[in-house]
């Protein structure tokens, strides 16, 4: 009985030490359709942690990641891209904020 308890304990400890798979390091791209009618193409990178926003008719913007309580947040020089799950809020300098939803393909 004692041997079985020790074996169970060793099995649990070994399971806790199993490494988690590493997050993907390659860039991840996704598109968002916004309430203002625009489409954003966002490319997320991990090293550095940043996003590149391409929006038709505008200059491509690179935004570094910022600390946030939940979800994600990237901003620089008055541009901000923040959200959670498949919904994001996009603000470009001189323009009103628009809500965008991921285009699921």
C-alpha positions as CSV (number, residue, x, y, z in Angstrom):
1,X,0.0,0.0,0.0
2,X,2.8,2.4,0.9
3,X,4.6,1.6,-2.3
4,X,1.5,2.4,-4.3
5,X,1.2,5.8,-2.5
6,X,4.9,6.6,-3.3
7,X,4.5,5.6,-6.9
8,X,1.4,7.8,-7.2
9,X,3.2,10.7,-5.7
10,X,6.2,10.3,-8.0
11,X,3.8,10.1,-11.0
12,X,2.2,13.4,-10.0
13,X,5.5,15.1,-9.4
14,X,6.8,14.0,-12.8
15,X,3.6,15.3,-14.5
16,X,4.2,18.7,-12.9
17,X,7.7,18.9,-14.4
18,X,6.6,18.2,-17.9
19,X,7.5,21.4,-19.9
20,X,4.7,23.3,-21.6
21,X,5.0,23.7,-25.4
22,X,6.7,26.9,-26.4
23,X,4.4,29.6,-28.0
24,X,4.9,30.0,-31.8
25,X,7.7,32.4,-32.5
26,X,6.8,33.1,-36.1
27,X,4.6,36.2,-36.9
28,X,0.8,35.6,-36.8
29,X,-1.3,37.6,-39.2
30,X,-5.1,38.2,-39.0
31,X,-7.6,40.6,-40.5
32,X,-10.2,42.7,-38.8
33,X,-13.4,44.4,-40.3
34,X,-14.1,47.7,-38.5
35,X,-17.4,49.5,-37.9
36,X,-16.1,52.5,-39.9
37,X,-16.0,50.2,-43.0
38,X,-12.2,49.7,-43.1
39,X,-10.3,46.5,-43.0
40,X,-7.1,46.1,-40.8
41,X,-4.4,43.6,-41.4
42,X,-2.5,43.0,-38.2
43,X,0.7,41.1,-37.9
44,X,1.7,40.1,-34.4
45,X,5.4,39.4,-33.6
46,X,6.9,38.0,-30.5
47,X,10.5,39.2,-30.6
48,X,10.0,42.1,-30.2
49,X,6.4,41.9,-28.9
50,X,4.7,44.2,-31.3
51,X,2.0,44.5,-34.0
52,X,2.1,45.9,-37.5
53,X,-1.2,47.5,-38.7
54,X,-1.8,47.9,-42.4
55,X,-5.0,49.8,-43.3
56,X,-5.8,50.7,-46.9
57,X,-5.1,54.4,-47.6
58,X,-2.8,54.9,-44.6
59,X,0.9,54.4,-43.8
60,X,1.7,51.1,-42.1
61,X,2.1,51.5,-38.3
62,X,4.3,49.5,-36.0
63,X,3.2,49.5,-32.4
64,X,5.1,48.0,-29.4
65,X,3.2,46.0,-26.8
66,X,2.2,47.7,-23.5
67,X,1.3,46.1,-20.2
68,X,-2.4,45.5,-19.8
69,X,-4.6,43.8,-17.2
70,X,-6.2,41.5,-19.7
71,X,-6.3,41.1,-23.5
72,X,-3.7,43.0,-25.5
73,X,-2.6,46.6,-26.0
74,X,-0.2,48.2,-28.4
75,X,0.4,51.9,-28.8
76,X,2.8,54.6,-29.9
77,X,2.6,58.2,-31.1
78,X,-1.2,58.5,-30.7
79,X,-2.1,55.2,-32.4
80,X,-3.5,52.4,-30.3
81,X,-4.7,48.9,-31.0
82,X,-6.2,47.0,-28.0
83,X,-8.7,44.2,-27.5
84,X,-9.6,40.9,-26.2
85,X,-10.5,37.7,-28.0
86,X,-11.8,38.5,-31.5
87,X,-12.8,42.2,-30.8
88,X,-10.3,45.1,-31.0
89,X,-10.5,48.9,-30.7
90,X,-8.4,50.9,-33.2
91,X,-7.4,54.5,-32.9
92,X,-5.3,56.4,-35.4
93,X,-4.1,60.0,-34.7
94,X,-6.7,62.4,-35.8
95,X,-9.5,59.8,-36.2
96,X,-12.2,58.5,-33.9
97,X,-11.9,55.1,-32.3
98,X,-13.5,52.3,-34.2
99,X,-14.4,48.8,-33.0
100,X,-13.1,46.0,-35.2
101,X,-13.9,42.3,-35.3
102,X,-11.6,39.5,-36.5
103,X,-12.5,38.1,-39.9
104,X,-12.9,34.4,-39.4
105,X,-12.0,32.4,-42.5
